[in-house]
Structures are given as structure tokens and as C-alpha cells.
């Protein structure tokens, strides 16, 4: 992949985290994501599932900030995101997966309609759209996670797919 294509992909990944579009990622973006997911799935913030989601969002923020917030201002700029989150994690997608896991586990908890620990592609699509992912992209990504076509996507498949998406190689 050429440098321009790589930069375009990184910009799209940055925008996924920048929920309010102010050109930096902050704790508030993670709280905004949690609130959007709670709303989409009819979960209150004070419920056990809602609390798990907000705690997962905070853990995810702390992990990202620890890797990428180079100047300690509690904001991750695009340059910090590329230099920290992407370059430092590119060779170690498992590290990124572990940073994201508490949040993703909680998302699965609120999206899993039947409580079996896996989610249907349609539930993944709803979650992605709630986070601002365009409808066509959300549908394609959700369907792609159901590699065996059984209509269920397990947590590990979601975590692995998420890590692969955000640790795009050059």
C-alpha cells in the first residue's frame, strides 16, 4: 500500500474515535460512544451493563492515552494517534486487542439480545452505526466478522477483527 493510501486509512480510523469531530480524541469521546451505545440498545447508564460499558470505555481511554498522548494533555491529536497508537501497536495487534477488550466485552454484553455471549451481525451493525460508522460500511464489517456464516460472532472474533482494523500495516 502506498503512503497516501495508508494515511487515508489512518485518518478514517482516527475519525472513528473522534466522536465529536473536534480533531482530537479525549475521554469525552469514549463517554460519548458509551452513551450512544446505551441509547441504541435501551440500556441505562446506571444498570450493571451500562456501568460495565462506561468502565470499559474508561479503561480503553486510559490504554489509548497511555500509548498515544505524548504531551500528557489528555487529548490525542491525529499525529499522536498515528505516531503512538498506530505505529507502536502495528507490530503488536494483541496489545491493542487487550486495551480494547473490556470495552468490547461490555458492548457485546448490551448488544447480545439472547445472552449467549455472541452477537448476530445485525447487532454488530447497530453498534457500529451508533458509533457513527456509515451504514454501508457497518453492514459490510458486521457481515465480514461472521466468517463461518452461522449468524453468530463470538467475542474473540470481534476483538481480533477490531485489532486488525486499527493496526493496519503500511
Protein Blocks (a to p, Z undefined) as FASTA:
>chain_A
ZZklmmmmmmmmmmmmmmnonopacfklmmmmmmmmmmmnopafkbmklmmmmmmmmmmm
mmmmmmmmmnonopacfklmmmmmmmmmmmmmmlmmmmmmmmmmmmmmmmmmnonopacf
klmmmmmmmnopafklmmmmmmmmmmnonopacfklmmmmmmmmmmccZZ
